[in-house]
Amino acid sequence: MQERLHMKSHPGINPESFKSKVAGIEGEFIILDESFCYPQGGGQPGDCGVFAVAPPVPGEGASLDEVFGEVLGGEFIRHPVQDTDEFSIGNEVTCHIDVERRNGHALMHTAQHIVSALAEDLWGAETVGNQLTVDSSRVDLLFEDKALFDPDELVSAANLAISSDLPVNVHEWERAHILGHEQMRHTKFMHRIPSSITYLRVVEIEGVDLCPCAGTHVSNTSMIPQIRFIGKKNKGKGRIRFSYDFE
């Protein structure tokens, strides 16, 4: 069983380099026996970085650097590389995650939780999609009456929360506790998670949001820059796409 170490790593910023071993090679993908890399999912792009591959015989020759592209999920965390011939099962690798990219996504992901929670509190709007990047992000909101939407009000409320020095906590809770919690948000997807998984990761922004999430986050809202409204689009009946970046 592959260890998905990003699930246990909080805060999710400034990831350190880590050592692992090649457990499998599938097409263009390298599978490690354990990985701290975040795989694409939940609107958050996957990590990228560099592998330093140890020589086959310890002490003979230098390590080889091999760039890996956006990490994908599935049954295993998969790290795409240009040339899998440079790898063999059992190779020891040192993985250097792109820290700037990871940090940008973690900041945006925590900000997205705040935006989504406050849109629900203000107008009962449900988040039905989101996409994060380092430079800007968007949240798709579903309204009963989208005429109520005021982007300036949402930005003001989000920035007040961001500047309120709120702790961001990560819990591992039983499924029944999650489903029975009266303050829990975004549980509609949980029927898609196999019943054999009895504990799930829950992210809490104290006083603002509580929901299951496997993404990377900061440890306090004070680390997040103020957000800025950059656009909205009507995306069909009751739907608005709200886009923001950081000031």
PASEBA-1860 file (N, C-alpha, C; in nm, 3 decimals):
! residues 247
1> MQERLHMK> 0.084/-0.119/0.000/0.000/0.000/0.000/0.088/0.125/0.000 ~ 0.066/0.212/-0.095/0.144/0.333/-0.105/0.103/0.433/0.004 ~ 0.202/0.492/0.070/0.175/0.592/0.172/0.154/0.728/0.105 ~ 0.036/0.790/0.130/0.006/0.923/0.078/0.034/1.024/0.189 ~ 0.158/1.066/0.198/0.203/1.139/0.314/0.151/1.282/0.318 ~ 0.109/1.338/0.203/0.055/1.473/0.205/-0.072/1.481/0.291 ~ -0.141/1.370/0.307/-0.263/1.369/0.388/-0.232/1.391/0.536 ~ -0.110/1.362/0.577/-0.072/1.375/0.717/0.013/1.500/0.741
9> SHPGINPE> 0.040/1.576/0.637/0.132/1.689/0.647/0.054/1.819/0.652 ~ 0.059/1.887/0.766/-0.008/2.017/0.781/0.076/2.103/0.873 ~ 0.097/2.233/0.839/0.042/2.297/0.720/0.103/2.242/0.591 ~ 0.034/2.269/0.481/0.074/2.210/0.354/0.171/2.294/0.274 ~ 0.235/2.390/0.338/0.330/2.477/0.268/0.473/2.436/0.300 ~ 0.565/2.491/0.221/0.709/2.468/0.239/0.744/2.320/0.253 ~ 0.702/2.237/0.159/0.731/2.093/0.170/0.881/2.066/0.161 ~ 0.931/1.983/0.250/1.072/1.948/0.248/1.097/1.837/0.147
17> SFKSKVAG> 1.222/1.828/0.100/1.259/1.716/0.015/1.247/1.586/0.094 ~ 1.218/1.478/0.023/1.203/1.350/0.091/1.263/1.238/0.005 ~ 1.302/1.131/0.073/1.355/1.013/0.004/1.248/0.906/-0.006 ~ 1.250/0.833/-0.116/1.156/0.724/-0.135/1.220/0.623/-0.231 ~ 1.149/0.515/-0.261/1.197/0.415/-0.356/1.094/0.393/-0.465 ~ 1.143/0.361/-0.583/1.055/0.334/-0.696/0.989/0.198/-0.674 ~ 0.855/0.201/-0.664/0.780/0.078/-0.641/0.717/0.025/-0.769 ~ 0.705/0.110/-0.871/0.644/0.067/-0.996/0.669/0.167/-1.107
25> IEGEFIIL> 0.662/0.119/-1.231/0.674/0.203/-1.349/0.560/0.165/-1.442 ~ 0.472/0.261/-1.470/0.354/0.236/-1.554/0.348/0.342/-1.662 ~ 0.380/0.303/-1.786/0.381/0.399/-1.895/0.481/0.509/-1.867 ~ 0.432/0.634/-1.864/0.521/0.748/-1.838/0.530/0.783/-1.690 ~ 0.470/0.701/-1.606/0.459/0.736/-1.465/0.551/0.653/-1.376 ~ 0.608/0.721/-1.276/0.684/0.657/-1.170/0.595/0.651/-1.046 ~ 0.588/0.535/-0.984/0.512/0.517/-0.861/0.611/0.491/-0.748 ~ 0.604/0.572/-0.646/0.692/0.558/-0.531/0.624/0.479/-0.421
33> DESFCYPQ> 0.705/0.421/-0.332/0.642/0.345/-0.223/0.574/0.439/-0.123 ~ 0.618/0.565/-0.117/0.550/0.667/-0.040/0.582/0.802/-0.100 ~ 0.490/0.896/-0.088/0.509/1.025/-0.152/0.440/1.134/-0.074 ~ 0.509/1.248/-0.061/0.450/1.369/-0.003/0.384/1.455/-0.110 ~ 0.394/1.416/-0.237/0.341/1.498/-0.346/0.189/1.499/-0.345 ~ 0.133/1.618/-0.370/-0.013/1.629/-0.380/-0.055/1.594/-0.523 ~ -0.149/1.497/-0.539/-0.197/1.462/-0.672/-0.315/1.550/-0.712 ~ -0.322/1.587/-0.838/-0.430/1.670/-0.890/-0.566/1.622/-0.840
41> GGGQPGDC> -0.648/1.714/-0.792/-0.782/1.676/-0.748/-0.845/1.783/-0.662 ~ -0.979/1.785/-0.659/-1.051/1.881/-0.577/-1.032/2.024/-0.623 ~ -1.004/2.044/-0.752/-0.980/2.178/-0.803/-0.838/2.226/-0.784 ~ -0.755/2.150/-0.712/-0.616/2.189/-0.687/-0.524/2.112/-0.781 ~ -0.438/2.184/-0.856/-0.342/2.114/-0.942/-0.244/2.031/-0.860 ~ -0.185/1.932/-0.924/-0.088/1.848/-0.858/0.048/1.914/-0.850 ~ 0.131/1.861/-0.761/0.268/1.911/-0.748/0.351/1.877/-0.871 ~ 0.456/1.954/-0.892/0.563/1.925/-0.987/0.695/1.933/-0.911
49> GVFAVAPP> 0.803/1.890/-0.975/0.932/1.900/-0.908/1.041/1.826/-0.979 ~ 1.140/1.781/-0.903/1.258/1.715/-0.957/1.292/1.593/-0.872 ~ 1.321/1.482/-0.940/1.376/1.363/-0.875/1.528/1.365/-0.890 ~ 1.598/1.337/-0.781/1.741/1.305/-0.788/1.752/1.154/-0.773 ~ 1.790/1.086/-0.880/1.791/0.940/-0.883/1.929/0.891/-0.844 ~ 1.937/0.809/-0.741/2.066/0.757/-0.695/2.123/0.661/-0.798 ~ 2.256/0.654/-0.812/2.317/0.558/-0.906/2.288/0.415/-0.864 ~ 2.283/0.321/-0.960/2.250/0.181/-0.927/2.341/0.121/-0.821
57> VPGEGASL> 2.470/0.158/-0.826/2.566/0.109/-0.727/2.604/0.225/-0.636 ~ 2.573/0.218/-0.508/2.604/0.328/-0.417/2.750/0.368/-0.424 ~ 2.774/0.499/-0.436/2.910/0.551/-0.440/2.972/0.554/-0.578 ~ 2.904/0.496/-0.678/2.959/0.494/-0.814/2.877/0.586/-0.904 ~ 2.934/0.701/-0.933/2.865/0.795/-1.020/2.779/0.892/-0.941 ~ 2.736/0.998/-1.012/2.653/1.101/-0.950/2.505/1.068/-0.967 ~ 2.423/1.128/-0.882/2.279/1.112/-0.898/2.234/1.184/-1.024 ~ 2.124/1.141/-1.080/2.070/1.197/-1.204/1.943/1.275/-1.171
65> DEVFGEVL> 1.937/1.400/-1.216/1.817/1.480/-1.192/1.718/1.460/-1.305 ~ 1.594/1.432/-1.269/1.487/1.409/-1.367/1.365/1.489/-1.323 ~ 1.322/1.583/-1.408/1.204/1.664/-1.378/1.079/1.578/-1.386 ~ 0.986/1.595/-1.291/0.855/1.530/-1.304/0.747/1.636/-1.317 ~ 0.646/1.602/-1.400/0.537/1.694/-1.426/0.427/1.682/-1.323 ~ 0.311/1.736/-1.356/0.200/1.742/-1.260/0.159/1.603/-1.213 ~ 0.163/1.584/-1.083/0.136/1.454/-1.023/-0.014/1.426/-1.027 ~ -0.049/1.302/-1.065/-0.188/1.262/-1.078/-0.222/1.157/-0.972
73> GGEFIRHP> -0.353/1.143/-0.947/-0.399/1.047/-0.848/-0.452/0.921/-0.913 ~ -0.549/0.860/-0.847/-0.600/0.730/-0.888/-0.572/0.629/-0.780 ~ -0.558/0.504/-0.819/-0.526/0.401/-0.720/-0.393/0.432/-0.652 ~ -0.299/0.489/-0.729/-0.169/0.529/-0.675/-0.140/0.673/-0.716 ~ -0.054/0.740/-0.639/-0.001/0.869/-0.680/0.101/0.844/-0.790 ~ 0.082/0.911/-0.905/0.163/0.885/-1.023/0.242/1.011/-1.062 ~ 0.373/0.994/-1.077/0.464/1.105/-1.106/0.511/1.092/-1.251 ~ 0.467/1.178/-1.344/0.506/1.164/-1.485/0.647/1.218/-1.510
81> VQDTDEFS> 0.725/1.143/-1.587/0.861/1.185/-1.624/0.879/1.168/-1.775 ~ 0.981/1.235/-1.829/1.008/1.228/-1.972/1.069/1.093/-2.012 ~ 1.152/1.038/-1.925/1.226/0.917/-1.962/1.225/0.818/-1.847 ~ 1.136/0.720/-1.853/1.129/0.620/-1.746/1.246/0.523/-1.751 ~ 1.323/0.523/-1.863/1.439/0.434/-1.872/1.547/0.467/-1.769 ~ 1.540/0.586/-1.714/1.638/0.627/-1.614/1.606/0.567/-1.477 ~ 1.492/0.498/-1.466/1.448/0.446/-1.338/1.439/0.294/-1.341 ~ 1.459/0.233/-1.226/1.441/0.089/-1.209/1.368/0.065/-1.077
89> IGNEVTCH> 1.294/-0.044/-1.071/1.227/-0.080/-0.947/1.332/-0.091/-0.835 ~ 1.304/-0.028/-0.725/1.395/-0.032/-0.612/1.491/0.085/-0.606 ~ 1.500/0.166/-0.715/1.585/0.286/-0.712/1.547/0.375/-0.594 ~ 1.647/0.428/-0.528/1.621/0.531/-0.428/1.622/0.666/-0.497 ~ 1.520/0.747/-0.469/1.513/0.881/-0.527/1.494/0.982/-0.414 ~ 1.546/1.101/-0.437/1.516/1.215/-0.351/1.425/1.307/-0.430 ~ 1.312/1.341/-0.372/1.211/1.421/-0.441/1.213/1.563/-0.388 ~ 1.232/1.659/-0.479/1.230/1.801/-0.445/1.102/1.861/-0.506
97> IDVERRNG> 1.003/1.886/-0.423/0.877/1.944/-0.469/0.897/2.093/-0.499 ~ 0.833/2.141/-0.605/0.835/2.284/-0.639/0.763/2.360/-0.527 ~ 0.841/2.424/-0.440/0.784/2.486/-0.320/0.696/2.606/-0.354 ~ 0.739/2.689/-0.448/0.660/2.808/-0.483/0.523/2.769/-0.537 ~ 0.519/2.666/-0.621/0.392/2.620/-0.677/0.302/2.564/-0.565 ~ 0.358/2.477/-0.480/0.278/2.419/-0.371/0.224/2.529/-0.279 ~ 0.310/2.623/-0.240/0.267/2.728/-0.149/0.155/2.812/-0.209 ~ 0.168/2.845/-0.338/0.064/2.922/-0.404/-0.070/2.851/-0.404
105> HALMHTAQ> -0.067/2.721/-0.430/-0.191/2.644/-0.431/-0.251/2.632/-0.291 ~ -0.167/2.616/-0.189/-0.218/2.606/-0.053/-0.285/2.736/-0.009 ~ -0.223/2.849/-0.041/-0.283/2.977/-0.009/-0.418/2.994/-0.079 ~ -0.422/2.960/-0.207/-0.546/2.973/-0.284/-0.653/2.877/-0.232 ~ -0.613/2.757/-0.191/-0.713/2.658/-0.148/-0.779/2.702/-0.018 ~ -0.700/2.753/0.076/-0.759/2.800/0.201/-0.849/2.921/0.174 ~ -0.806/3.010/0.086/-0.890/3.125/0.049/-1.020/3.078/-0.014 ~ -1.014/2.973/-0.096/-1.136/2.922/-0.161/-1.235/2.868/-0.058
113> HIVSALAE> -1.186/2.801/0.045/-1.276/2.754/0.151/-1.349/2.872/0.215 ~ -1.278/2.981/0.238/-1.339/3.099/0.298/-1.444/3.158/0.206 ~ -1.409/3.175/0.079/-1.504/3.229/-0.020/-1.629/3.143/-0.027 ~ -1.612/3.012/-0.037/-1.727/2.922/-0.051/-1.816/2.925/0.073 ~ -1.753/2.924/0.191/-1.830/2.924/0.315/-1.911/3.053/0.329 ~ -1.849/3.166/0.297/-1.918/3.293/0.315/-2.026/3.314/0.209 ~ -2.006/3.264/0.088/-2.112/3.271/-0.013/-2.235/3.193/0.032 ~ -2.211/3.080/0.098/-2.323/3.002/0.152/-2.390/3.076/0.266
121> DLWGAETV> -2.310/3.136/0.355/-2.367/3.209/0.469/-2.445/3.332/0.425 ~ -2.393/3.403/0.325/-2.456/3.528/0.283/-2.583/3.505/0.201 ~ -2.577/3.407/0.108/-2.687/3.393/0.012/-2.738/3.250/-0.004 ~ -2.686/3.157/0.075/-2.724/3.017/0.058/-2.669/2.958/-0.070 ~ -2.563/3.018/-0.126/-2.506/2.972/-0.253/-2.419/2.849/-0.229 ~ -2.439/2.748/-0.310/-2.363/2.623/-0.300/-2.246/2.626/-0.398 ~ -2.128/2.587/-0.352/-2.014/2.574/-0.441/-2.026/2.443/-0.519 ~ -2.033/2.454/-0.652/-2.051/2.337/-0.737/-1.930/2.312/-0.827
129> GNQLTVDS> -1.825/2.389/-0.806/-1.702/2.369/-0.881/-1.600/2.474/-0.844 ~ -1.474/2.441/-0.859/-1.368/2.539/-0.836/-1.242/2.494/-0.908 ~ -1.158/2.591/-0.940/-1.030/2.562/-1.003/-0.928/2.661/-0.951 ~ -0.820/2.608/-0.895/-0.717/2.690/-0.835/-0.594/2.696/-0.925 ~ -0.529/2.811/-0.930/-0.396/2.823/-0.988/-0.314/2.910/-0.893 ~ -0.185/2.920/-0.919/-0.100/3.005/-0.837/-0.137/3.152/-0.853 ~ -0.177/3.192/-0.974/-0.200/3.333/-1.003/-0.343/3.379/-0.977 ~ -0.441/3.294/-0.998/-0.581/3.332/-0.978/-0.663/3.204/-0.962
137> SRVDLLFE> -0.785/3.221/-0.915/-0.872/3.105/-0.893/-1.016/3.143/-0.921 ~ -1.100/3.042/-0.933/-1.242/3.068/-0.957/-1.325/2.970/-0.875 ~ -1.446/3.017/-0.841/-1.542/2.934/-0.768/-1.675/2.945/-0.839 ~ -1.736/2.832/-0.871/-1.868/2.830/-0.934/-1.973/2.816/-0.826 ~ -2.063/2.914/-0.819/-2.164/2.922/-0.714/-2.302/2.903/-0.773 ~ -2.385/2.825/-0.704/-2.523/2.799/-0.746/-2.618/2.870/-0.650 ~ -2.700/2.960/-0.704/-2.792/3.041/-0.626/-2.937/3.004/-0.657 ~ -3.023/3.021/-0.559/-3.167/3.021/-0.589/-3.203/3.150/-0.660
145> DKALFDPD> -3.139/3.261/-0.620/-3.161/3.390/-0.685/-3.026/3.457/-0.701 ~ -2.967/3.444/-0.818/-2.831/3.497/-0.835/-2.829/3.651/-0.846 ~ -2.946/3.714/-0.852/-2.950/3.860/-0.848/-2.901/3.913/-0.713 ~ -2.899/3.828/-0.613/-2.853/3.869/-0.480/-2.701/3.886/-0.475 ~ -2.631/3.826/-0.569/-2.486/3.820/-0.560/-2.423/3.958/-0.571 ~ -2.336/3.988/-0.475/-2.261/4.114/-0.473/-2.114/4.079/-0.453 ~ -2.033/4.084/-0.559/-1.893/4.044/-0.545/-1.816/4.127/-0.444 ~ -1.849/4.257/-0.435/-1.778/4.342/-0.339/-1.808/4.299/-0.196
153> ELVSAANL> -1.931/4.259/-0.170/-1.967/4.213/-0.036/-1.893/4.083/-0.002 ~ -1.883/3.994/-0.101/-1.812/3.868/-0.078/-1.664/3.893/-0.053 ~ -1.602/3.980/-0.131/-1.461/4.011/-0.113/-1.437/4.074/0.025 ~ -1.524/4.166/0.063/-1.508/4.232/0.192/-1.519/4.133/0.307 ~ -1.617/4.044/0.300/-1.634/3.943/0.406/-1.517/3.847/0.410 ~ -1.469/3.805/0.292/-1.356/3.712/0.287/-1.230/3.776/0.343 ~ -1.205/3.901/0.308/-1.085/3.968/0.356/-1.090/3.995/0.506 ~ -1.209/4.017/0.559/-1.223/4.032/0.704/-1.184/3.902/0.773
161> AISSDLPV> -1.231/3.789/0.719/-1.195/3.659/0.777/-1.045/3.633/0.764 ~ -0.989/3.664/0.648/-0.846/3.641/0.625/-0.762/3.720/0.725 ~ -0.803/3.842/0.753/-0.724/3.928/0.842/-0.753/3.903/0.990 ~ -0.838/3.805/1.022/-0.880/3.782/1.161/-0.794/3.681/1.235 ~ -0.681/3.640/1.174/-0.584/3.554/1.244/-0.651/3.424/1.291 ~ -0.723/3.357/1.199/-0.799/3.237/1.236/-0.714/3.112/1.215 ~ -0.706/3.025/1.315/-0.634/2.898/1.296/-0.703/2.810/1.192 ~ -0.621/2.737/1.117/-0.671/2.637/1.021/-0.626/2.501/1.073
169> NVHEWERA> -0.721/2.420/1.113/-0.693/2.290/1.176/-0.729/2.177/1.082 ~ -0.658/2.067/1.095/-0.688/1.946/1.017/-0.720/1.833/1.115 ~ -0.833/1.766/1.092/-0.877/1.655/1.176/-0.888/1.528/1.093 ~ -0.887/1.417/1.158/-0.920/1.289/1.096/-1.036/1.232/1.175 ~ -1.155/1.234/1.115/-1.277/1.199/1.187/-1.346/1.081/1.120 ~ -1.422/1.009/1.200/-1.501/0.899/1.148/-1.612/0.951/1.057 ~ -1.645/0.870/0.958/-1.748/0.908/0.862/-1.880/0.945/0.932 ~ -1.920/0.865/1.031/-2.047/0.890/1.099/-2.043/1.024/1.172
177> HILGHEQM> -1.930/1.058/1.231/-1.917/1.186/1.300/-1.927/1.302/1.201 ~ -1.865/1.285/1.085/-1.871/1.389/0.982/-2.013/1.410/0.934 ~ -2.081/1.302/0.901/-2.217/1.313/0.847/-2.315/1.364/0.951 ~ -2.287/1.342/1.078/-2.378/1.384/1.183/-2.349/1.521/1.240 ~ -2.240/1.584/1.196/-2.199/1.713/1.252/-2.284/1.825/1.192 ~ -2.348/1.903/1.276/-2.444/2.003/1.227/-2.378/2.120/1.155 ~ -2.249/2.140/1.175/-2.180/2.251/1.109/-2.100/2.207/0.986 ~ -2.104/2.079/0.953/-2.025/2.027/0.842/-2.084/2.071/0.708
185> RHTKFMHR> -1.998/2.114/0.618/-2.039/2.153/0.483/-1.987/2.050/0.381 ~ -2.048/2.053/0.263/-1.997/1.980/0.145/-1.980/1.830/0.171 ~ -2.088/1.765/0.208/-2.082/1.620/0.231/-2.156/1.541/0.123 ~ -2.209/1.609/0.021/-2.288/1.540/-0.081/-2.205/1.437/-0.159 ~ -2.075/1.458/-0.168/-1.989/1.369/-0.247/-1.952/1.242/-0.172 ~ -1.982/1.234/-0.045/-1.924/1.127/0.037/-1.977/0.989/0.001 ~ -2.091/0.981/-0.066/-2.142/0.850/-0.108/-2.051/0.787/-0.214 ~ -1.964/0.870/-0.277/-1.872/0.818/-0.379/-1.746/0.759/-0.317
193> IPSSITYL> -1.725/0.782/-0.189/-1.607/0.729/-0.121/-1.640/0.590/-0.069 ~ -1.558/0.489/-0.099/-1.589/0.352/-0.056/-1.618/0.345/0.095 ~ -1.717/0.266/0.130/-1.757/0.254/0.271/-1.645/0.195/0.357 ~ -1.548/0.129/0.292/-1.436/0.072/0.367/-1.347/0.182/0.427 ~ -1.358/0.303/0.373/-1.282/0.416/0.429/-1.366/0.478/0.539 ~ -1.331/0.452/0.661/-1.414/0.494/0.774/-1.369/0.626/0.834 ~ -1.246/0.667/0.810/-1.195/0.795/0.859/-1.160/0.884/0.741 ~ -1.196/1.012/0.751/-1.166/1.108/0.646/-1.102/1.232/0.706
201> RVVEIEGV> -1.028/1.302/0.621/-0.960/1.425/0.660/-1.060/1.541/0.654 ~ -1.065/1.620/0.759/-1.156/1.734/0.767/-1.074/1.860/0.795 ~ -1.099/1.965/0.718/-1.030/2.093/0.735/-1.125/2.191/0.803 ~ -1.076/2.255/0.906/-1.154/2.353/0.983/-1.084/2.487/0.982 ~ -1.153/2.590/0.935/-1.111/2.728/0.954/-1.198/2.781/1.066 ~ -1.140/2.802/1.182/-1.218/2.822/1.303/-1.318/2.936/1.287 ~ -1.446/2.903/1.311/-1.553/3.000/1.304/-1.604/3.032/1.166 ~ -1.541/2.972/1.061/-1.579/3.004/0.923/-1.622/2.881/0.846
209> DLCPCAGT> -1.542/2.775/0.848/-1.569/2.661/0.760/-1.526/2.531/0.825 ~ -1.599/2.426/0.791/-1.567/2.290/0.836/-1.614/2.195/0.728 ~ -1.521/2.124/0.662/-1.563/2.034/0.556/-1.454/1.931/0.526 ~ -1.495/1.814/0.473/-1.395/1.715/0.430/-1.312/1.771/0.315 ~ -1.181/1.750/0.321/-1.094/1.802/0.215/-0.957/1.736/0.226 ~ -0.904/1.693/0.112/-0.771/1.632/0.108/-0.664/1.728/0.059 ~ -0.702/1.855/0.035/-0.608/1.951/-0.021/-0.507/2.003/0.079 ~ -0.415/2.084/0.028/-0.311/2.143/0.113/-0.356/2.281/0.158
217> HVSNTSMI> -0.323/2.316/0.282/-0.369/2.441/0.341/-0.261/2.503/0.428 ~ -0.277/2.634/0.454/-0.191/2.704/0.548/-0.240/2.676/0.690 ~ -0.164/2.719/0.790/-0.201/2.692/0.928/-0.279/2.806/0.992 ~ -0.282/2.923/0.927/-0.353/3.037/0.983/-0.391/3.131/0.870 ~ -0.507/3.192/0.880/-0.554/3.279/0.771/-0.466/3.403/0.755 ~ -0.391/3.441/0.858/-0.305/3.559/0.849/-0.195/3.542/0.745 ~ -0.171/3.419/0.701/-0.069/3.392/0.600/-0.118/3.422/0.459 ~ -0.249/3.441/0.442/-0.309/3.459/0.311/-0.314/3.606/0.275
225> PQIRFIGK> -0.272/3.646/0.155/-0.291/3.786/0.113/-0.440/3.817/0.098 ~ -0.473/3.944/0.098/-0.610/3.986/0.070/-0.648/3.945/-0.073 ~ -0.773/3.906/-0.090/-0.818/3.869/-0.224/-0.875/3.990/-0.296 ~ -0.881/3.980/-0.429/-0.932/4.088/-0.513/-1.022/4.028/-0.619 ~ -1.139/4.086/-0.638/-1.234/4.042/-0.740/-1.180/4.076/-0.878 ~ -1.176/3.976/-0.967/-1.126/4.004/-1.103/-1.229/3.973/-1.211 ~ -1.344/3.915/-1.174/-1.445/3.893/-1.277/-1.552/3.794/-1.236 ~ -1.664/3.801/-1.307/-1.770/3.703/-1.288/-1.831/3.670/-1.424
233> KNKGKGRI> -1.882/3.548/-1.435/-1.949/3.503/-1.556/-2.076/3.429/-1.517 ~ -2.180/3.449/-1.595/-2.300/3.368/-1.578/-2.276/3.234/-1.645 ~ -2.300/3.125/-1.571/-2.270/2.991/-1.621/-2.397/2.905/-1.629 ~ -2.509/2.968/-1.662/-2.634/2.893/-1.673/-2.728/2.929/-1.561 ~ -2.839/2.861/-1.555/-2.944/2.893/-1.459/-2.891/2.888/-1.316 ~ -2.897/3.002/-1.250/-2.861/3.010/-1.110/-2.712/3.005/-1.081 ~ -2.627/2.998/-1.184/-2.484/2.977/-1.161/-2.403/3.100/-1.198 ~ -2.311/3.133/-1.109/-2.217/3.242/-1.132/-2.076/3.191/-1.104
241> RFSYDFE> -1.984/3.225/-1.193/-1.842/3.194/-1.172/-1.773/3.319/-1.119 ~ -1.727/3.313/-0.996/-1.659/3.423/-0.929/-1.509/3.397/-0.936 ~ -1.433/3.492/-0.990/-1.288/3.477/-1.003/-1.217/3.582/-0.919 ~ -1.105/3.540/-0.859/-1.029/3.629/-0.772/-0.880/3.601/-0.785 ~ -0.802/3.697/-0.742/-0.659/3.675/-0.725/-0.617/3.742/-0.595 ~ -0.487/3.747/-0.569/-0.437/3.812/-0.449/-0.385/3.951/-0.480 ~ -0.406/4.043/-0.388/-0.355/4.179/-0.404/-0.202/4.180/-0.393
END
